[in-house]
Amino acid sequence: MENIVFGLEIMVIGFTTVIIILYLLYLILLGFSRFAPKSSIKTKQNSQEIVPAIAIASDQHQGQTTSPEVVAVITAAISAYLHLPAGQFKIVAIMPEQASSDWAMAGRNCLMEKRQNLAIFRREKTS
């Protein structure tokens, strides 16, 4: 019986110590956030700036350029994936993808399948 009481006392002391130290760390982080300079990035809440879609379609590895049709197809695919109009993002470069392993491709396929399943689940939940 004494061992159980002793174990409970140690547990309470340890738990209390951890909570106090976490609270002190919280206060330190709160103090740093008050004294640190504010971020220089200004967000625009009401006005959305539309960035024109610019494509640098040069293939630097082989010296070839990508045709405008391919750039248009890639822009449309990105627009559909992000659910944004084509004018709200900018394509900076189009470069060929390096050959990847079968494991990486299987992982990507799994992620895309899970995303599709989640979208189907959300649609069924709202209807």
HELIX and SHEET records of a PDB file:
HELIX    1   1 GLU A    2  PHE A   35  1                                  34    
HELIX    2   2 PRO A   68  LEU A   82  1                                  15    
HELIX    3   3 ALA A   86  GLN A   88  5                                   3    
HELIX    4   4 ASP A  102  THR A  126  1                                  25    
SHEET    1   A 2 SER A  58  ASP A  59  0                                        
SHEET    2   A 2 GLN A  64  THR A  65 -1                                        
END                                                                             
